[in-house]
């Protein structure tokens, strides 16, 4: 009888804390994730610090997304992280994408 009178207490379930990398991934668009990974390969220590600060700004509401790859790359260059991205130029012709190499080969024939 005593047990039936006790009300079950609600257990407060906290949302799992996301890592800074996961917080930033939510607002990146386009090639943003690729830019971040490339920068991390060149500057792992510095990118870790930048990620922590950006994550804090996102969680506090001072930085709102979306952030494109171009914007992120420009920001990282401005803070002194110089690195190159793998860039491919393609031409769309008759509904298919061709590299410049393929396009030049066709022109030579």
C-alpha positions as CSV (number, residue, x, y, z in Angstrom):
1,X,0.0,0.0,0.0
2,X,2.8,2.4,0.8
3,X,4.5,1.6,-2.5
4,X,1.4,2.4,-4.4
5,X,1.2,5.8,-2.8
6,X,4.7,6.7,-3.9
7,X,4.7,8.6,-7.1
8,X,7.4,7.8,-9.6
9,X,9.8,10.6,-9.9
10,X,10.6,12.0,-13.3
11,X,14.2,11.5,-14.2
12,X,15.6,14.5,-16.0
13,X,17.3,13.2,-19.2
14,X,19.9,15.6,-20.5
15,X,20.6,15.7,-24.2
16,X,24.0,14.2,-24.9
17,X,26.6,17.0,-25.3
18,X,27.8,17.3,-28.9
19,X,31.5,17.6,-29.7
20,X,32.6,20.9,-31.2
21,X,33.0,19.1,-34.6
22,X,29.4,17.9,-34.5
23,X,28.1,21.3,-33.6
24,X,29.9,22.9,-36.5
25,X,28.9,20.2,-39.0
26,X,25.3,21.2,-38.4
27,X,25.7,24.6,-40.0
28,X,28.2,23.9,-42.8
29,X,26.8,23.7,-46.3
30,X,28.2,22.9,-49.7
31,X,31.9,22.0,-49.4
32,X,32.1,23.3,-45.9
33,X,32.9,19.8,-44.4
34,X,35.5,19.2,-47.0
35,X,37.2,22.6,-46.3
36,X,37.2,21.8,-42.5
37,X,38.7,18.3,-43.1
38,X,41.4,19.7,-45.4
39,X,42.3,22.4,-42.9
40,X,42.5,19.8,-40.2
41,X,45.0,17.7,-42.2
42,X,47.3,20.7,-42.5
43,X,46.7,22.3,-39.1
44,X,45.2,19.7,-36.6
45,X,46.0,21.7,-33.4
46,X,44.9,25.1,-34.7
47,X,41.7,23.7,-36.3
48,X,40.8,22.0,-33.0
49,X,41.1,25.4,-31.2
50,X,39.1,27.2,-33.9
51,X,36.4,24.4,-33.7
52,X,36.0,24.9,-30.0
53,X,35.6,28.6,-30.3
54,X,33.2,28.4,-33.3
55,X,31.1,25.8,-31.4
56,X,30.8,28.1,-28.4
57,X,29.7,30.9,-30.6
58,X,27.1,28.7,-32.3
59,X,25.7,27.4,-29.0
60,X,25.5,31.0,-27.6
61,X,23.7,32.2,-30.7
62,X,26.4,34.6,-31.8
63,X,27.0,32.6,-35.0
64,X,24.1,31.4,-37.0
65,X,24.3,29.3,-40.1
66,X,24.4,28.3,-42.8
67,X,28.2,28.7,-43.5
68,X,29.3,27.7,-47.0
69,X,32.6,26.2,-47.9
70,X,33.8,29.4,-49.5
71,X,33.0,31.5,-46.4
72,X,34.8,29.0,-44.2
73,X,37.8,28.9,-46.4
74,X,38.0,32.7,-46.5
75,X,37.7,32.9,-42.7
76,X,40.4,30.3,-42.2
77,X,42.7,32.2,-44.6
78,X,42.1,35.4,-42.7
79,X,43.1,33.9,-39.4
80,X,46.4,32.7,-41.0
81,X,45.7,29.1,-42.1
82,X,47.0,28.9,-45.6
83,X,46.2,25.6,-47.4
84,X,45.1,24.5,-50.9
85,X,41.9,22.6,-51.8
86,X,41.6,19.9,-54.4
87,X,39.9,21.7,-57.2
88,X,38.3,20.2,-60.3
89,X,36.9,22.1,-63.1
90,X,34.3,20.4,-65.2
91,X,32.3,21.4,-68.2
92,X,28.6,20.3,-68.6
93,X,28.0,19.2,-72.2
94,X,25.0,17.4,-73.5
95,X,23.9,16.6,-70.0
96,X,27.2,15.0,-68.8
97,X,30.1,16.5,-66.8
98,X,33.5,16.3,-68.5
99,X,36.9,17.3,-67.1
100,X,38.9,19.9,-69.0
101,X,41.3,17.1,-69.9
102,X,38.5,15.2,-71.6
103,X,37.2,18.3,-73.3
104,X,40.7,19.2,-74.7
105,X,41.2,15.6,-75.9
106,X,37.9,15.8,-77.9
107,X,39.0,19.0,-79.4
108,X,42.3,17.6,-80.7
109,X,40.7,14.7,-82.5
